[in-house]
Amino acid sequence: MIDMREKVVVCISGFAATGKSTVGRRLAKNLGLRYISGGDALKSIAVEMGYRPGGKDWWEREQGLKFLAKRGEDPSFDRRVDEKLMEMALEGDVVIDSWVLPWLLDRERSYNIWLNASEEARAERMARRSGLSRKKALEILRQRDRESSEIYKKLYGIELGRDFKPFHLVVDTTLLSEEQVYRVVEGCVRRFFRI
């Protein structure tokens, strides 16, 4: 357990459309912490490159997919994002959603959560969120999962979705409502930090 005098750092990880940002934003708001999205940090790099990211579904649109393809060619994108997220985590009192931060942080100084869901559930969520067909959403998810996994394997030797050693909590969100997932996560975080 972390001493209450320590800063609260919660990292929420998982593949796309597992509920990371939904849970992260609500948790940060209810616990009075800052919320930081790894996806938003990556979007800031896209802005620097002349893209105009906007909306929750930007990653699924043509420009977002084009940017993600460039990202695969240049690992410095992700290194820059991860270094910035590490700095913010070290400041404390934060909830960060990031695909890889739990592997990069000291497990004793953060509470790390992996959210999981079936491909079908994730595709349904993405389709609903982005106005895509379920088939198209599934195609995009598989591509993003594959490309991101390859990037993080190359950069850090991380096995996304296979190595759960850095996590304190793993939650399968497939059959749970947003409310059920949130209650599990909030309860565990409160117990861990004694808040």
C-alpha positions as CSV (number, residue, x, y, z in Angstrom):
1,M,0.0,0.0,0.0
2,I,1.1,3.6,-0.7
3,D,1.3,6.0,2.2
4,M,-1.5,8.6,2.1
5,R,1.2,11.3,2.0
6,E,2.3,10.0,-1.4
7,K,0.8,11.4,-4.6
8,V,-2.0,9.4,-6.2
9,V,-1.1,8.0,-9.6
10,V,-3.6,5.8,-11.4
11,C,-2.7,4.3,-14.9
12,I,-5.5,2.8,-16.9
13,S,-4.4,0.7,-19.9
14,G,-6.1,-1.6,-22.5
15,F,-6.7,-1.8,-26.2
16,A,-9.0,0.7,-28.0
17,A,-12.6,0.8,-27.0
18,T,-12.3,-1.0,-23.7
19,G,-13.4,2.0,-21.7
20,K,-10.1,3.6,-20.6
21,S,-11.1,7.2,-21.2
22,T,-14.6,6.8,-19.9
23,V,-13.5,5.3,-16.6
24,G,-10.4,7.6,-16.4
25,R,-12.3,10.9,-16.8
26,R,-14.9,9.9,-14.3
27,L,-12.4,8.6,-11.7
28,A,-10.3,11.8,-12.0
29,K,-13.4,14.0,-11.6
30,N,-14.8,12.1,-8.6
31,L,-11.4,11.9,-6.8
32,G,-10.4,15.5,-7.6
33,L,-7.4,14.4,-9.7
34,R,-6.1,15.6,-13.1
35,Y,-7.0,13.4,-16.1
36,I,-4.5,12.9,-18.9
37,S,-5.0,10.9,-22.1
38,G,-2.2,9.3,-23.9
39,G,-4.3,9.6,-27.0
40,D,-4.6,13.4,-26.5
41,A,-0.8,13.6,-26.1
42,L,-0.4,11.7,-29.4
43,K,-2.9,14.1,-31.0
44,S,-0.8,17.1,-29.9
45,I,2.1,15.6,-32.0
46,A,-0.4,15.2,-34.9
47,V,-1.2,19.0,-34.6
48,E,2.6,19.8,-34.7
49,M,2.7,17.8,-38.0
50,G,-0.2,19.8,-39.5
51,Y,-3.1,17.5,-38.8
52,R,-6.4,18.8,-37.3
53,P,-7.5,16.1,-34.9
54,G,-11.0,16.6,-33.5
55,G,-13.7,14.5,-32.0
56,K,-13.7,11.1,-30.3
57,D,-13.7,9.3,-33.6
58,W,-10.7,11.1,-35.2
59,W,-8.6,7.9,-34.9
60,E,-11.1,6.1,-37.0
61,R,-11.4,8.7,-39.8
62,E,-9.1,9.0,-42.8
63,Q,-6.8,11.6,-41.4
64,G,-6.4,9.8,-38.1
65,L,-5.6,6.5,-39.8
66,K,-3.1,8.3,-42.1
67,F,-1.4,9.8,-39.0
68,L,-1.3,6.3,-37.3
69,A,0.4,4.9,-40.4
70,K,3.1,7.6,-40.2
71,R,3.4,6.9,-36.5
72,G,4.3,3.3,-37.3
73,E,7.2,4.5,-39.4
74,D,8.7,6.7,-36.7
75,P,8.9,5.4,-33.1
76,S,10.0,8.8,-31.8
77,F,6.3,9.8,-31.8
78,D,5.5,7.3,-29.0
79,R,8.7,7.9,-27.1
80,R,7.9,11.6,-26.9
81,V,4.4,10.9,-25.7
82,D,5.6,8.4,-23.1
83,E,8.3,10.7,-21.8
84,K,5.7,13.5,-21.3
85,L,3.3,11.1,-19.6
86,M,6.1,9.9,-17.3
87,E,6.8,13.5,-16.3
88,M,3.1,14.1,-15.6
89,A,2.8,10.9,-13.6
90,L,5.8,11.9,-11.4
91,E,4.0,15.1,-10.5
92,G,1.2,12.9,-9.0
93,D,-2.4,13.3,-8.3
94,V,-3.3,12.2,-11.7
95,V,-5.3,9.5,-13.7
96,I,-3.6,8.7,-17.0
97,D,-4.9,6.5,-19.7
98,S,-2.0,5.0,-21.6
99,W,-1.4,1.8,-23.5
100,V,2.1,1.3,-22.0
101,L,2.8,3.6,-19.0
102,P,2.3,0.8,-16.4
103,W,5.4,-1.0,-17.8
104,L,7.4,2.2,-17.6
105,L,6.5,3.4,-14.1
106,D,7.5,1.9,-10.8
107,R,4.6,-0.5,-9.8
108,E,4.9,0.6,-6.2
109,R,4.2,4.3,-7.0
110,S,1.1,3.8,-9.2
111,Y,-2.1,1.8,-9.3
112,N,-2.2,0.1,-12.7
113,I,-5.4,-1.2,-14.3
114,W,-5.8,-3.2,-17.5
115,L,-9.3,-3.1,-19.1
116,N,-10.1,-5.9,-21.4
117,A,-13.0,-6.7,-23.7
118,S,-13.8,-9.1,-26.5
119,E,-13.2,-7.9,-30.1
120,E,-16.9,-8.0,-30.7
121,A,-17.8,-5.8,-27.8
122,R,-15.0,-3.3,-28.7
123,A,-16.1,-3.2,-32.4
124,E,-19.7,-2.6,-31.3
125,R,-18.6,0.3,-29.0
126,M,-16.4,1.8,-31.7
127,A,-19.1,1.5,-34.3
128,R,-21.6,3.2,-32.0
129,R,-19.2,6.0,-31.0
130,S,-17.9,6.7,-34.5
131,G,-20.9,5.9,-36.7
132,L,-19.1,3.1,-38.5
133,S,-20.4,-0.3,-39.6
134,R,-19.5,-3.0,-37.1
135,K,-17.4,-4.7,-39.9
136,K,-15.4,-1.5,-40.5
137,A,-14.9,-0.9,-36.8
138,L,-13.6,-4.5,-36.4
139,E,-11.2,-4.0,-39.3
140,I,-9.9,-0.8,-37.8
141,L,-9.6,-2.3,-34.3
142,R,-7.6,-5.2,-35.6
143,Q,-5.2,-2.9,-37.5
144,R,-4.7,-0.6,-34.6
145,D,-4.1,-3.4,-32.1
146,R,-1.6,-5.0,-34.5
147,E,0.3,-1.8,-35.3
148,S,0.4,-0.6,-31.7
149,S,1.5,-3.9,-30.4
150,E,4.3,-4.0,-32.9
151,I,5.4,-0.5,-32.0
152,Y,5.5,-1.2,-28.3
153,K,7.2,-4.5,-28.7
154,K,9.9,-2.8,-30.8
155,L,10.3,0.1,-28.5
156,Y,10.1,-1.5,-25.1
157,G,9.7,-5.3,-25.5
158,I,6.2,-5.1,-24.2
159,E,3.6,-7.8,-24.9
160,L,0.3,-5.9,-24.9
161,G,-2.6,-8.0,-23.9
162,R,-0.3,-10.9,-22.8
163,D,1.9,-9.5,-20.0
164,F,-0.1,-8.5,-17.0
165,K,2.7,-8.3,-14.5
166,P,2.6,-4.5,-14.0
167,F,-1.1,-4.5,-13.2
168,H,-2.8,-4.5,-9.8
169,L,-6.3,-5.0,-11.4
170,V,-7.5,-6.6,-14.6
171,V,-11.2,-6.1,-15.5
172,D,-13.0,-7.7,-18.4
173,T,-15.5,-5.0,-19.4
174,T,-17.3,-7.2,-22.1
175,L,-20.4,-7.9,-20.1
176,L,-20.3,-5.1,-17.6
177,S,-22.1,-1.7,-17.8
178,E,-20.1,1.5,-17.6
179,E,-21.4,1.9,-14.1
180,Q,-20.3,-1.6,-13.0
181,V,-16.8,-1.1,-14.4
182,Y,-16.5,2.2,-12.7
183,R,-17.7,0.9,-9.3
184,V,-15.1,-1.9,-9.4
185,V,-12.3,0.5,-10.4
186,E,-13.1,3.3,-8.0
187,G,-13.5,0.8,-5.1
188,C,-10.1,-0.7,-5.7
189,V,-8.4,2.6,-6.2
190,R,-9.9,4.0,-3.0
191,R,-8.7,0.9,-1.0
192,F,-5.2,1.0,-2.5
193,F,-4.6,4.7,-1.7
194,R,-6.8,4.6,1.5
195,I,-8.9,7.5,0.2
